[in-house]
Amino acid sequence: MWRVNHQGQKEFLGGNNDCQGAAQAAEACLNFTPDDEDEQVANEQVSCYNCRYRRWGKETFVCCK
C-alpha cells in the first residue's frame, strides 16, 4: 500500500483514485487526524485522502507522519 520514494517520503501506491485502499490505510493508522472539512475529498470520514497529514502530489500523496 506504501512505498518510500526517492526523497525518503512514504508514498501511497493507490494514487488519487483508490478510495477503498485509502480508507483501509487510515483505519490502520494511529496518526490519522481529520483535515478541515473544506480540505476533505473522500466520502468516507476516515480516509488518508481526508487526513491532515497527507500532502498531494501530481499522481498520489505522501504521508507526513
CHARMM-style PDB file with segment names, atoms N, HN, CA, C and O in Angstrom:
ATOM      1  N   MET     1       0.817  -1.183   0.000  1.00  0.00      PROA
ATOM      2  CA  MET     1       0.000   0.000   0.000  1.00  0.00      PROA
ATOM      3  C   MET     1       0.870   1.261   0.000  1.00  0.00      PROA
ATOM      4  O   MET     1       0.419   2.330  -0.411  1.00  0.00      PROA
ATOM      5  N   TRP     2       2.113   1.132   0.460  1.00  0.00      PROA
ATOM      6  HN  TRP     2       2.480   0.264   0.794  1.00  0.00      PROA
ATOM      7  CA  TRP     2       3.027   2.257   0.549  1.00  0.00      PROA
ATOM      8  C   TRP     2       4.376   1.906  -0.055  1.00  0.00      PROA
ATOM      9  O   TRP     2       4.743   0.736  -0.164  1.00  0.00      PROA
ATOM     10  N   ARG     3       5.099   2.933  -0.441  1.00  0.00      PROA
ATOM     11  HN  ARG     3       4.801   3.883  -0.352  1.00  0.00      PROA
ATOM     12  CA  ARG     3       6.499   2.781  -0.833  1.00  0.00      PROA
ATOM     13  C   ARG     3       7.234   4.027  -0.362  1.00  0.00      PROA
ATOM     14  O   ARG     3       6.625   5.068  -0.110  1.00  0.00      PROA
ATOM     15  N   VAL     4       8.519   3.907  -0.250  1.00  0.00      PROA
ATOM     16  HN  VAL     4       9.013   3.062  -0.454  1.00  0.00      PROA
ATOM     17  CA  VAL     4       9.346   5.057   0.087  1.00  0.00      PROA
ATOM     18  C   VAL     4       9.891   5.609  -1.230  1.00  0.00      PROA
ATOM     19  O   VAL     4      10.579   4.902  -1.967  1.00  0.00      PROA
ATOM     20  N   ASN     5       9.585   6.860  -1.519  1.00  0.00      PROA
ATOM     21  HN  ASN     5       9.026   7.434  -0.920  1.00  0.00      PROA
ATOM     22  CA  ASN     5      10.015   7.452  -2.787  1.00  0.00      PROA
ATOM     23  C   ASN     5      11.473   7.896  -2.717  1.00  0.00      PROA
ATOM     24  O   ASN     5      12.129   7.727  -1.690  1.00  0.00      PROA
ATOM     25  N   HSD     6      11.969   8.456  -3.795  1.00  0.00      PROA
ATOM     26  HN  HSD     6      11.436   8.594  -4.630  1.00  0.00      PROA
ATOM     27  CA  HSD     6      13.377   8.855  -3.884  1.00  0.00      PROA
ATOM     28  C   HSD     6      13.748   9.976  -2.913  1.00  0.00      PROA
ATOM     29  O   HSD     6      14.931  10.236  -2.693  1.00  0.00      PROA
ATOM     30  N   GLN     7      12.757  10.636  -2.336  1.00  0.00      PROA
ATOM     31  HN  GLN     7      11.796  10.425  -2.515  1.00  0.00      PROA
ATOM     32  CA  GLN     7      13.012  11.689  -1.349  1.00  0.00      PROA
ATOM     33  C   GLN     7      12.885  11.163   0.085  1.00  0.00      PROA
ATOM     34  O   GLN     7      12.994  11.922   1.047  1.00  0.00      PROA
ATOM     35  N   GLY     8      12.652   9.845   0.211  1.00  0.00      PROA
ATOM     36  HN  GLY     8      12.563   9.228  -0.571  1.00  0.00      PROA
ATOM     37  CA  GLY     8      12.522   9.229   1.521  1.00  0.00      PROA
ATOM     38  C   GLY     8      11.153   9.408   2.161  1.00  0.00      PROA
ATOM     39  O   GLY     8      10.991   9.191   3.362  1.00  0.00      PROA
ATOM     40  N   GLN     9      10.169   9.803   1.359  1.00  0.00      PROA
ATOM     41  HN  GLN     9      10.301   9.978   0.383  1.00  0.00      PROA
ATOM     42  CA  GLN     9       8.812  10.020   1.864  1.00  0.00      PROA
ATOM     43  C   GLN     9       7.959   8.769   1.662  1.00  0.00      PROA
ATOM     44  O   GLN     9       8.160   8.010   0.715  1.00  0.00      PROA
ATOM     45  N   LYS    10       7.013   8.573   2.564  1.00  0.00      PROA
ATOM     46  HN  LYS    10       6.850   9.190   3.334  1.00  0.00      PROA
ATOM     47  CA  LYS    10       6.073   7.454   2.476  1.00  0.00      PROA
ATOM     48  C   LYS    10       4.967   7.840   1.483  1.00  0.00      PROA
ATOM     49  O   LYS    10       4.162   8.733   1.751  1.00  0.00      PROA
ATOM     50  N   GLU    11       4.942   7.153   0.338  1.00  0.00      PROA
ATOM     51  HN  GLU    11       5.595   6.428   0.121  1.00  0.00      PROA
ATOM     52  CA  GLU    11       4.053   7.493  -0.773  1.00  0.00      PROA
ATOM     53  C   GLU    11       2.984   6.408  -0.938  1.00  0.00      PROA
ATOM     54  O   GLU    11       3.295   5.217  -0.920  1.00  0.00      PROA
ATOM     55  N   PHE    12       1.732   6.826  -1.097  1.00  0.00      PROA
ATOM     56  HN  PHE    12       1.480   7.794  -1.111  1.00  0.00      PROA
ATOM     57  CA  PHE    12       0.607   5.908  -1.253  1.00  0.00      PROA
ATOM     58  C   PHE    12       0.607   5.316  -2.657  1.00  0.00      PROA
ATOM     59  O   PHE    12       0.633   6.054  -3.642  1.00  0.00      PROA
ATOM     60  N   LEU    13       0.577   3.990  -2.752  1.00  0.00      PROA
ATOM     61  HN  LEU    13       0.556   3.392  -1.952  1.00  0.00      PROA
ATOM     62  CA  LEU    13       0.616   3.322  -4.054  1.00  0.00      PROA
ATOM     63  C   LEU    13      -0.701   3.379  -4.813  1.00  0.00      PROA
ATOM     64  O   LEU    13      -0.721   3.164  -6.025  1.00  0.00      PROA
ATOM     65  N   GLY    14      -1.790   3.661  -4.132  1.00  0.00      PROA
ATOM     66  HN  GLY    14      -1.774   3.835  -3.147  1.00  0.00      PROA
ATOM     67  CA  GLY    14      -3.104   3.671  -4.766  1.00  0.00      PROA
ATOM     68  C   GLY    14      -3.385   4.892  -5.610  1.00  0.00      PROA
ATOM     69  O   GLY    14      -4.403   4.946  -6.301  1.00  0.00      PROA
ATOM     70  N   GLY    15      -2.510   5.862  -5.568  1.00  0.00      PROA
ATOM     71  HN  GLY    15      -1.684   5.817  -5.007  1.00  0.00      PROA
ATOM     72  CA  GLY    15      -2.724   7.068  -6.353  1.00  0.00      PROA
ATOM     73  C   GLY    15      -3.853   7.916  -5.806  1.00  0.00      PROA
ATOM     74  O   GLY    15      -4.172   7.869  -4.618  1.00  0.00      PROA
ATOM     75  N   ASN    16      -4.450   8.690  -6.690  1.00  0.00      PROA
ATOM     76  HN  ASN    16      -4.191   8.729  -7.655  1.00  0.00      PROA
ATOM     77  CA  ASN    16      -5.515   9.617  -6.294  1.00  0.00      PROA
ATOM     78  C   ASN    16      -6.919   9.028  -6.380  1.00  0.00      PROA
ATOM     79  O   ASN    16      -7.895   9.706  -6.059  1.00  0.00      PROA
ATOM     80  N   ASN    17      -7.033   7.757  -6.816  1.00  0.00      PROA
ATOM     81  HN  ASN    17      -6.240   7.206  -7.077  1.00  0.00      PROA
ATOM     82  CA  ASN    17      -8.364   7.197  -7.064  1.00  0.00      PROA
ATOM     83  C   ASN    17      -8.634   5.866  -6.377  1.00  0.00      PROA
ATOM     84  O   ASN    17      -9.499   5.114  -6.828  1.00  0.00      PROA
ATOM     85  N   ASP    18      -7.927   5.555  -5.310  1.00  0.00      PROA
ATOM     86  HN  ASP    18      -7.224   6.165  -4.944  1.00  0.00      PROA
ATOM     87  CA  ASP    18      -8.148   4.298  -4.590  1.00  0.00      PROA
ATOM     88  C   ASP    18      -8.813   4.593  -3.248  1.00  0.00      PROA
ATOM     89  O   ASP    18      -8.179   4.511  -2.196  1.00  0.00      PROA
ATOM     90  N   CYS    19     -10.092   4.936  -3.300  1.00  0.00      PROA
ATOM     91  HN  CYS    19     -10.607   5.003  -4.155  1.00  0.00      PROA
ATOM     92  CA  CYS    19     -10.824   5.325  -2.090  1.00  0.00      PROA
ATOM     93  C   CYS    19     -10.856   4.204  -1.057  1.00  0.00      PROA
ATOM     94  O   CYS    19     -10.691   4.455   0.137  1.00  0.00      PROA
ATOM     95  N   GLN    20     -11.065   2.985  -1.503  1.00  0.00      PROA
ATOM     96  HN  GLN    20     -11.199   2.781  -2.472  1.00  0.00      PROA
ATOM     97  CA  GLN    20     -11.123   1.856  -0.579  1.00  0.00      PROA
ATOM     98  C   GLN    20      -9.762   1.637   0.099  1.00  0.00      PROA
ATOM     99  O   GLN    20      -9.703   1.437   1.312  1.00  0.00      PROA
ATOM    100  N   GLY    21      -8.693   1.672  -0.661  1.00  0.00      PROA
ATOM    101  HN  GLY    21      -8.741   1.834  -1.647  1.00  0.00      PROA
ATOM    102  CA  GLY    21      -7.354   1.499  -0.112  1.00  0.00      PROA
ATOM    103  C   GLY    21      -6.981   2.606   0.857  1.00  0.00      PROA
ATOM    104  O   GLY    21      -6.374   2.349   1.896  1.00  0.00      PROA
ATOM    105  N   ALA    22      -7.343   3.835   0.522  1.00  0.00      PROA
ATOM    106  HN  ALA    22      -7.837   4.045  -0.322  1.00  0.00      PROA
ATOM    107  CA  ALA    22      -7.044   4.970   1.394  1.00  0.00      PROA
ATOM    108  C   ALA    22      -7.829   4.883   2.700  1.00  0.00      PROA
ATOM    109  O   ALA    22      -7.325   5.267   3.755  1.00  0.00      PROA
ATOM    110  N   ALA    23      -9.051   4.385   2.633  1.00  0.00      PROA
ATOM    111  HN  ALA    23      -9.461   4.073   1.776  1.00  0.00      PROA
ATOM    112  CA  ALA    23      -9.853   4.208   3.845  1.00  0.00      PROA
ATOM    113  C   ALA    23      -9.279   3.093   4.716  1.00  0.00      PROA
ATOM    114  O   ALA    23      -9.216   3.234   5.937  1.00  0.00      PROA
ATOM    115  N   GLN    24      -8.862   1.996   4.105  1.00  0.00      PROA
ATOM    116  HN  GLN    24      -8.913   1.881   3.113  1.00  0.00      PROA
ATOM    117  CA  GLN    24      -8.267   0.896   4.863  1.00  0.00      PROA
ATOM    118  C   GLN    24      -6.968   1.332   5.523  1.00  0.00      PROA
ATOM    119  O   GLN    24      -6.713   0.990   6.678  1.00  0.00      PROA
ATOM    120  N   ALA    25      -6.161   2.070   4.812  1.00  0.00      PROA
ATOM    121  HN  ALA    25      -6.368   2.348   3.874  1.00  0.00      PROA
ATOM    122  CA  ALA    25      -4.888   2.544   5.368  1.00  0.00      PROA
ATOM    123  C   ALA    25      -5.136   3.472   6.557  1.00  0.00      PROA
ATOM    124  O   ALA    25      -4.431   3.390   7.563  1.00  0.00      PROA
ATOM    125  N   ALA    26      -6.115   4.340   6.451  1.00  0.00      PROA
ATOM    126  HN  ALA    26      -6.688   4.408   5.634  1.00  0.00      PROA
ATOM    127  CA  ALA    26      -6.420   5.273   7.538  1.00  0.00      PROA
ATOM    128  C   ALA    26      -6.961   4.544   8.764  1.00  0.00      PROA
ATOM    129  O   ALA    26      -6.648   4.913   9.896  1.00  0.00      PROA
ATOM    130  N   GLU    27      -7.773   3.509   8.540  1.00  0.00      PROA
ATOM    131  HN  GLU    27      -8.027   3.209   7.620  1.00  0.00      PROA
ATOM    132  CA  GLU    27      -8.309   2.724   9.658  1.00  0.00      PROA
ATOM    133  C   GLU    27      -7.184   2.083  10.463  1.00  0.00      PROA
ATOM    134  O   GLU    27      -7.296   1.939  11.681  1.00  0.00      PROA
ATOM    135  N   ALA    28      -6.111   1.700   9.796  1.00  0.00      PROA
ATOM    136  HN  ALA    28      -6.020   1.817   8.807  1.00  0.00      PROA
ATOM    137  CA  ALA    28      -4.988   1.031  10.458  1.00  0.00      PROA
ATOM    138  C   ALA    28      -3.949   2.023  10.998  1.00  0.00      PROA
ATOM    139  O   ALA    28      -2.985   1.611  11.644  1.00  0.00      PROA
ATOM    140  N   CYS    29      -4.131   3.297  10.745  1.00  0.00      PROA
ATOM    141  HN  CYS    29      -4.913   3.631  10.221  1.00  0.00      PROA
ATOM    142  CA  CYS    29      -3.128   4.309  11.093  1.00  0.00      PROA
ATOM    143  C   CYS    29      -3.411   4.924  12.472  1.00  0.00      PROA
ATOM    144  O   CYS    29      -4.522   5.379  12.745  1.00  0.00      PROA
ATOM    145  N   LEU    30      -2.406   4.928  13.314  1.00  0.00      PROA
ATOM    146  HN  LEU    30      -1.503   4.559  13.092  1.00  0.00      PROA
ATOM    147  CA  LEU    30      -2.533   5.532  14.639  1.00  0.00      PROA
ATOM    148  C   LEU    30      -2.448   7.053  14.597  1.00  0.00      PROA
ATOM    149  O   LEU    30      -2.796   7.719  15.572  1.00  0.00      PROA
ATOM    150  N   ASN    31      -1.989   7.609  13.476  1.00  0.00      PROA
ATOM    151  HN  ASN    31      -1.707   7.067  12.684  1.00  0.00      PROA
ATOM    152  CA  ASN    31      -1.799   9.057  13.354  1.00  0.00      PROA
ATOM    153  C   ASN    31      -2.898   9.766  12.581  1.00  0.00      PROA
ATOM    154  O   ASN    31      -2.824  10.980  12.392  1.00  0.00      PROA
ATOM    155  N   PHE    32      -3.928   9.033  12.123  1.00  0.00      PROA
ATOM    156  HN  PHE    32      -3.987   8.047  12.277  1.00  0.00      PROA
ATOM    157  CA  PHE    32      -4.975   9.680  11.330  1.00  0.00      PROA
ATOM    158  C   PHE    32      -5.608  10.813  12.128  1.00  0.00      PROA
ATOM    159  O   PHE    32      -6.034  10.633  13.269  1.00  0.00      PROA
ATOM    160  N   THR    33      -5.658  11.973  11.503  1.00  0.00      PROA
ATOM    161  HN  THR    33      -5.312  12.119  10.576  1.00  0.00      PROA
ATOM    162  CA  THR    33      -6.316  13.147  12.075  1.00  0.00      PROA
ATOM    163  C   THR    33      -7.081  13.811  10.940  1.00  0.00      PROA
ATOM    164  O   THR    33      -6.486  14.166   9.923  1.00  0.00      PROA
ATOM    165  N   PRO    34      -8.390  13.985  11.094  1.00  0.00      PROA
ATOM    166  CA  PRO    34      -9.156  14.592  10.012  1.00  0.00      PROA
ATOM    167  C   PRO    34      -8.686  16.009   9.690  1.00  0.00      PROA
ATOM    168  O   PRO    34      -8.381  16.796  10.587  1.00  0.00      PROA
ATOM    169  N   ASP    35      -8.635  16.314   8.417  1.00  0.00      PROA
ATOM    170  HN  ASP    35      -8.883  15.675   7.688  1.00  0.00      PROA
ATOM    171  CA  ASP    35      -8.294  17.655   7.960  1.00  0.00      PROA
ATOM    172  C   ASP    35      -9.530  18.547   8.106  1.00  0.00      PROA
ATOM    173  O   ASP    35     -10.613  18.060   8.431  1.00  0.00      PROA
ATOM    174  N   ASP    36      -9.370  19.836   7.871  1.00  0.00      PROA
ATOM    175  HN  ASP    36      -8.490  20.232   7.608  1.00  0.00      PROA
ATOM    176  CA  ASP    36     -10.514  20.745   7.865  1.00  0.00      PROA
ATOM    177  C   ASP    36     -11.541  20.241   6.861  1.00  0.00      PROA
ATOM    178  O   ASP    36     -11.180  19.656   5.841  1.00  0.00      PROA
ATOM    179  N   GLU    37     -12.806  20.465   7.143  1.00  0.00      PROA
ATOM    180  HN  GLU    37     -13.100  20.940   7.972  1.00  0.00      PROA
ATOM    181  CA  GLU    37     -13.871  19.961   6.266  1.00  0.00      PROA
ATOM    182  C   GLU    37     -13.713  20.404   4.824  1.00  0.00      PROA
ATOM    183  O   GLU    37     -13.973  19.620   3.911  1.00  0.00      PROA
ATOM    184  N   ASP    38     -13.301  21.620   4.601  1.00  0.00      PROA
ATOM    185  HN  ASP    38     -13.090  22.257   5.342  1.00  0.00      PROA
ATOM    186  CA  ASP    38     -13.179  22.126   3.231  1.00  0.00      PROA
ATOM    187  C   ASP    38     -11.999  21.518   2.484  1.00  0.00      PROA
ATOM    188  O   ASP    38     -11.875  21.708   1.274  1.00  0.00      PROA
ATOM    189  N   GLU    39     -11.124  20.786   3.188  1.00  0.00      PROA
ATOM    190  HN  GLU    39     -11.225  20.632   4.171  1.00  0.00      PROA
ATOM    191  CA  GLU    39      -9.984  20.104   2.564  1.00  0.00      PROA
ATOM    192  C   GLU    39     -10.237  18.613   2.351  1.00  0.00      PROA
ATOM    193  O   GLU    39      -9.405  17.923   1.762  1.00  0.00      PROA
ATOM    194  N   GLN    40     -11.373  18.112   2.824  1.00  0.00      PROA
ATOM    195  HN  GLN    40     -12.049  18.673   3.303  1.00  0.00      PROA
ATOM    196  CA  GLN    40     -11.681  16.689   2.694  1.00  0.00      PROA
ATOM    197  C   GLN    40     -12.279  16.404   1.325  1.00  0.00      PROA
ATOM    198  O   GLN    40     -13.117  17.158   0.831  1.00  0.00      PROA
ATOM    199  N   VAL    41     -11.834  15.300   0.716  1.00  0.00      PROA
ATOM    200  HN  VAL    41     -11.153  14.688   1.118  1.00  0.00      PROA
ATOM    201  CA  VAL    41     -12.280  14.977  -0.636  1.00  0.00      PROA
ATOM    202  C   VAL    41     -12.973  13.626  -0.753  1.00  0.00      PROA
ATOM    203  O   VAL    41     -13.692  13.388  -1.723  1.00  0.00      PROA
ATOM    204  N   ALA    42     -12.774  12.745   0.209  1.00  0.00      PROA
ATOM    205  HN  ALA    42     -12.190  12.938   0.997  1.00  0.00      PROA
ATOM    206  CA  ALA    42     -13.365  11.405   0.142  1.00  0.00      PROA
ATOM    207  C   ALA    42     -14.717  11.374   0.852  1.00  0.00      PROA
ATOM    208  O   ALA    42     -14.961  12.146   1.779  1.00  0.00      PROA
ATOM    209  N   ASN    43     -15.579  10.483   0.410  1.00  0.00      PROA
ATOM    210  HN  ASN    43     -15.380   9.855  -0.343  1.00  0.00      PROA
ATOM    211  CA  ASN    43     -16.877  10.317   1.058  1.00  0.00      PROA
ATOM    212  C   ASN    43     -16.743   9.675   2.435  1.00  0.00      PROA
ATOM    213  O   ASN    43     -17.534   9.957   3.334  1.00  0.00      PROA
ATOM    214  N   GLU    44     -15.737   8.807   2.599  1.00  0.00      PROA
ATOM    215  HN  GLU    44     -15.094   8.577   1.868  1.00  0.00      PROA
ATOM    216  CA  GLU    44     -15.509   8.159   3.877  1.00  0.00      PROA
ATOM    217  C   GLU    44     -14.901   9.166   4.842  1.00  0.00      PROA
ATOM    218  O   GLU    44     -13.985   9.903   4.477  1.00  0.00      PROA
ATOM    219  N   GLN    45     -15.402   9.201   6.069  1.00  0.00      PROA
ATOM    220  HN  GLN    45     -16.146   8.603   6.366  1.00  0.00      PROA
ATOM    221  CA  GLN    45     -14.849  10.105   7.070  1.00  0.00      PROA
ATOM    222  C   GLN    45     -13.385   9.793   7.339  1.00  0.00      PROA
ATOM    223  O   GLN    45     -12.529  10.677   7.303  1.00  0.00      PROA
ATOM    224  N   VAL    46     -13.110   8.507   7.612  1.00  0.00      PROA
ATOM    225  HN  VAL    46     -13.805   7.789   7.641  1.00  0.00      PROA
ATOM    226  CA  VAL    46     -11.752   8.074   7.927  1.00  0.00      PROA
ATOM    227  C   VAL    46     -11.109   7.567   6.643  1.00  0.00      PROA
ATOM    228  O   VAL    46     -11.386   6.456   6.191  1.00  0.00      PROA
ATOM    229  N   SER    47     -10.256   8.389   6.067  1.00  0.00      PROA
ATOM    230  HN  SER    47     -10.031   9.292   6.434  1.00  0.00      PROA
ATOM    231  CA  SER    47      -9.572   8.079   4.820  1.00  0.00      PROA
ATOM    232  C   SER    47      -8.282   8.895   4.768  1.00  0.00      PROA
ATOM    233  O   SER    47      -8.254  10.050   5.194  1.00  0.00      PROA
ATOM    234  N   CYS    48      -7.240   8.304   4.257  1.00  0.00      PROA
ATOM    235  HN  CYS    48      -7.263   7.366   3.911  1.00  0.00      PROA
ATOM    236  CA  CYS    48      -5.999   9.067   4.089  1.00  0.00      PROA
ATOM    237  C   CYS    48      -6.242  10.295   3.216  1.00  0.00      PROA
ATOM    238  O   CYS    48      -5.567  11.312   3.377  1.00  0.00      PROA
ATOM    239  N   TYR    49      -7.187  10.211   2.306  1.00  0.00      PROA
ATOM    240  HN  TYR    49      -7.735   9.385   2.175  1.00  0.00      PROA
ATOM    241  CA  TYR    49      -7.490  11.352   1.447  1.00  0.00      PROA
ATOM    242  C   TYR    49      -8.030  12.535   2.249  1.00  0.00      PROA
ATOM    243  O   TYR    49      -7.980  13.674   1.784  1.00  0.00      PROA
ATOM    244  N   ASN    50      -8.544  12.270   3.449  1.00  0.00      PROA
ATOM    245  HN  ASN    50      -8.585  11.345   3.826  1.00  0.00      PROA
ATOM    246  CA  ASN    50      -9.097  13.318   4.294  1.00  0.00      PROA
ATOM    247  C   ASN    50      -8.206  13.636   5.490  1.00  0.00      PROA
ATOM    248  O   ASN    50      -8.635  14.337   6.407  1.00  0.00      PROA
ATOM    249  N   CYS    51      -7.006  13.146   5.494  1.00  0.00      PROA
ATOM    250  HN  CYS    51      -6.658  12.577   4.749  1.00  0.00      PROA
ATOM    251  CA  CYS    51      -6.121  13.298   6.654  1.00  0.00      PROA
ATOM    252  C   CYS    51      -5.335  14.607   6.600  1.00  0.00      PROA
ATOM    253  O   CYS    51      -4.896  15.052   5.539  1.00  0.00      PROA
ATOM    254  N   ARG    52      -5.178  15.189   7.747  1.00  0.00      PROA
ATOM    255  HN  ARG    52      -5.535  14.827   8.609  1.00  0.00      PROA
ATOM    256  CA  ARG    52      -4.413  16.431   7.888  1.00  0.00      PROA
ATOM    257  C   ARG    52      -2.952  16.260   7.481  1.00  0.00      PROA
ATOM    258  O   ARG    52      -2.304  17.227   7.082  1.00  0.00      PROA
ATOM    259  N   TYR    53      -2.426  15.027   7.581  1.00  0.00      PROA
ATOM    260  HN  TYR    53      -2.952  14.242   7.906  1.00  0.00      PROA
ATOM    261  CA  TYR    53      -1.001  14.789   7.357  1.00  0.00      PROA
ATOM    262  C   TYR    53      -0.664  14.312   5.944  1.00  0.00      PROA
ATOM    263  O   TYR    53       0.475  13.916   5.699  1.00  0.00      PROA
ATOM    264  N   ARG    54      -1.601  14.335   5.022  1.00  0.00      PROA
ATOM    265  HN  ARG    54      -2.526  14.657   5.221  1.00  0.00      PROA
ATOM    266  CA  ARG    54      -1.295  13.949   3.643  1.00  0.00      PROA
ATOM    267  C   ARG    54      -0.978  15.207   2.842  1.00  0.00      PROA
ATOM    268  O   ARG    54      -1.558  16.273   3.049  1.00  0.00      PROA
ATOM    269  N   ARG    55      -0.045  15.040   1.928  1.00  0.00      PROA
ATOM    270  HN  ARG    55       0.426  14.174   1.760  1.00  0.00      PROA
ATOM    271  CA  ARG    55       0.318  16.143   1.033  1.00  0.00      PROA
ATOM    272  C   ARG    55       0.191  15.642  -0.392  1.00  0.00      PROA
ATOM    273  O   ARG    55       0.864  14.692  -0.794  1.00  0.00      PROA
ATOM    274  N   TRP    56      -0.673  16.287  -1.148  1.00  0.00      PROA
ATOM    275  HN  TRP    56      -1.219  17.059  -0.822  1.00  0.00      PROA
ATOM    276  CA  TRP    56      -0.952  15.866  -2.516  1.00  0.00      PROA
ATOM    277  C   TRP    56       0.229  16.125  -3.429  1.00  0.00      PROA
ATOM    278  O   TRP    56       0.932  17.130  -3.324  1.00  0.00      PROA
ATOM    279  N   GLY    57       0.415  15.172  -4.329  1.00  0.00      PROA
ATOM    280  HN  GLY    57      -0.156  14.356  -4.414  1.00  0.00      PROA
ATOM    281  CA  GLY    57       1.365  15.330  -5.408  1.00  0.00      PROA
ATOM    282  C   GLY    57       0.604  15.205  -6.718  1.00  0.00      PROA
ATOM    283  O   GLY    57      -0.627  15.234  -6.735  1.00  0.00      PROA
ATOM    284  N   LYS    58       1.325  15.069  -7.793  1.00  0.00      PROA
ATOM    285  HN  LYS    58       2.325  15.045  -7.779  1.00  0.00      PROA
ATOM    286  CA  LYS    58       0.697  15.009  -9.115  1.00  0.00      PROA
ATOM    287  C   LYS    58      -0.164  13.752  -9.277  1.00  0.00      PROA
ATOM    288  O   LYS    58      -1.275  13.829  -9.803  1.00  0.00      PROA
ATOM    289  N   GLU    59       0.337  12.605  -8.833  1.00  0.00      PROA
ATOM    290  HN  GLU    59       1.239  12.542  -8.406  1.00  0.00      PROA
ATOM    291  CA  GLU    59      -0.373  11.343  -9.057  1.00  0.00      PROA
ATOM    292  C   GLU    59      -0.835  10.663  -7.780  1.00  0.00      PROA
ATOM    293  O   GLU    59      -1.648   9.741  -7.840  1.00  0.00      PROA
ATOM    294  N   THR    60      -0.345  11.090  -6.636  1.00  0.00      PROA
ATOM    295  HN  THR    60       0.316  11.839  -6.588  1.00  0.00      PROA
ATOM    296  CA  THR    60      -0.704  10.469  -5.365  1.00  0.00      PROA
ATOM    297  C   THR    60      -0.389  11.446  -4.243  1.00  0.00      PROA
ATOM    298  O   THR    60      -0.214  12.639  -4.491  1.00  0.00      PROA
ATOM    299  N   PHE    61      -0.317  10.960  -3.027  1.00  0.00      PROA
ATOM    300  HN  PHE    61      -0.459   9.991  -2.825  1.00  0.00      PROA
ATOM    301  CA  PHE    61       0.032  11.806  -1.903  1.00  0.00      PROA
ATOM    302  C   PHE    61       1.112  11.141  -1.081  1.00  0.00      PROA
ATOM    303  O   PHE    61       1.348   9.939  -1.205  1.00  0.00      PROA
ATOM    304  N   VAL    62       1.759  11.914  -0.250  1.00  0.00      PROA
ATOM    305  HN  VAL    62       1.567  12.891  -0.149  1.00  0.00      PROA
ATOM    306  CA  VAL    62       2.726  11.381   0.704  1.00  0.00      PROA
ATOM    307  C   VAL    62       2.169  11.600   2.109  1.00  0.00      PROA
ATOM    308  O   VAL    62       1.434  12.555   2.364  1.00  0.00      PROA
ATOM    309  N   CYS    63       2.531  10.707   2.996  1.00  0.00      PROA
ATOM    310  HN  CYS    63       3.128   9.932   2.789  1.00  0.00      PROA
ATOM    311  CA  CYS    63       2.144  10.793   4.396  1.00  0.00      PROA
ATOM    312  C   CYS    63       3.253  11.511   5.147  1.00  0.00      PROA
ATOM    313  O   CYS    63       4.415  11.114   5.065  1.00  0.00      PROA
ATOM    314  N   CYS    64       2.912  12.543   5.863  1.00  0.00      PROA
ATOM    315  HN  CYS    64       1.968  12.866   5.930  1.00  0.00      PROA
ATOM    316  CA  CYS    64       3.905  13.331   6.591  1.00  0.00      PROA
ATOM    317  C   CYS    64       4.028  12.928   8.052  1.00  0.00      PROA
ATOM    318  O   CYS    64       4.633  13.654   8.841  1.00  0.00      PROA
ATOM    319  N   LYS    65       3.478  11.811   8.416  1.00  0.00      PROA
ATOM    320  HN  LYS    65       2.987  11.222   7.775  1.00  0.00      PROA
ATOM    321  CA  LYS    65       3.603  11.319   9.794  1.00  0.00      PROA
ATOM    322  C   LYS    65       4.419  10.086   9.865  1.00  0.00      PROA
ATOM    323  OT1 LYS    65       4.623   9.542  10.950  1.00  0.00      PROA
TER     324      LYS     65
END
